[in-house]
Amino acid sequence: MRLRNITGSREIIADSKWCRETPKDMAGKWREHFGNDHPLYVEIGMGKGRFLMDNAASYPDIDYVGIEKYSSVLLRGIQKLEEEPLPNVSLIRMEAEYITDVFAKGEVDRIYLNFSDPWPKDRHAKRRLPSREFLARYSEILVPGGTVEFKTDNRPLFDFAIEEVEAAGWDMEICTYDLHADEELMRNNIMTEYEEKFSSIGNPICKYVIKRPD
Ligand code: SAH
């Protein structure tokens, strides 16, 4: 997702209490930051943040950190939080590649990837957020038994992601090629902006839940 560059968005982020830029000093301090010992869930590539905020409002006993690389997109999330503050949310503007600088070993309980960029060229496979290179980074920051949940309507990306799960030796807990047809999985499903858009034009939504090897 890319919005027109909004003048001053970097400055607004710098002044916001909701958001920071690649906060390396936070590694190992997230629970202190939220002032509790609740589970910590992270969404990478949160876009405007609808999924993150709806989750945070529904589950006040879980802390949520949203990561987004574009400040112009993140700005929408900050504006939403200014209007409707959520004490269990924090946002980061950063490139996900550096995620192990921002969270300590075993600090995160769950990672969400929603409608991640496909990077269709083979030579860009390492940039895909469900790639084995990224799974290795997630493995470092997740607790033993921690999970990654991935949703997309992009079938080639999903097929690639499944191969990467096997290669990385993670356990497949849930895997569906048509989430919206699965009554049980839909019971607690919170829609993302892209999910709403692509399911409404008839695209099936794929989803997996995978567990980190111990
Ligand atoms: N999760 C949202 C948005 C999906 S679009 C939804 O489902 O509606 C993918 C988003 O991920 C974009 O906003 C893009 O800027 C962000 N993104 C992609 N790669 C990223 C990376 N490596 N680090 C941080 N953000 C990333």
Residues whose N, C-alpha, C, O or C-beta is under 5 A from the ligand:
A	BS01	SAH	M1 G45 M46 G47 I67 E68 K69 Y70 V73 M94 E95 A96 E97 N114 F115 S116 D117 T192 E193 Y194 E195
